[in-house]
Amino acid sequence: QTVVTQEPSFSVSPGGTVTLTCGLKSGSVSTNYYPSWYQQTPGQAPRTLICGTNRRSSGVPDRFSGSILGNKAALTITGAQPDDESDYYCVLYMGTNWVFGGGTKLTVL
Amino acid sequence: EVQLVESGGGLVQPGGSLRLSCATSGITVTTSYMIWVRQAPGKGLEWVSVIYGGGGTYYADSVKGRFTISRDNSKNTLYLQMNSLRAEDTALYYCIGGVDSSSKGFDFWGQGTMVSVSS
């Protein structure tokens, strides 16, 4: 069973930079897993941020960026704003199916 | 504008069945892939099933053998037939359209339909 790992929680100051990661319990994440990232605020459907490692979805500000850092996928938020306080989910493509990480709760304070 | 509108959720007893629908506009159900994802109350997102443009289907282990994904091209509608429902299937079910097969992302999301399994 594939397990995708994310930090359960993270905190960043307004205007600061934060990097959330997405790993595999067994193995390394590469672009072959097409990591994507989604933002969800309470009561709302998720919003697509990044697909295919680093492709920003339409309308997403360029302060959100995706990459591979070491053996993990990463979502970096540069210049965090109060509205960025949300849950962030990564998902990896496994060839025929997808697997979500457990999500990271980001606090901006 | 792309719209995905789910329906068919509700309260059902354990062991019962439901069929979810997802009416699409702005994209066709024969696009690269159409997916169901669910979210149990207060929990994270869980991938459930996919139907690819070519017709191939795949399921999460947790629903394999109980759920069936299908589509009606003429109605531009995606379905999820859910049988032998369990309490742990209680969740908000989202319909997703993926149009860019080169990125494998979840491009468009519906607002979800709630399924509650309880006696």
Interface residues (C-beta under 8 A of the other chain):
Chain A: Q1 Y34 S36 Y38 Q40 A45 P46 R47 T48 I50 C51 G52 R55 S57 D87 Y89 V91 Y93 T96 N97 W98 V99 F100 G101 G102 G103
Chain B: I35 V37 G44 L45 E46 W47 V50 G56 Y58 Y59 A60 D61 Y94 D100 S102 S103 K104 G105 F106 D107 F108 W109 G110 Q111 G112
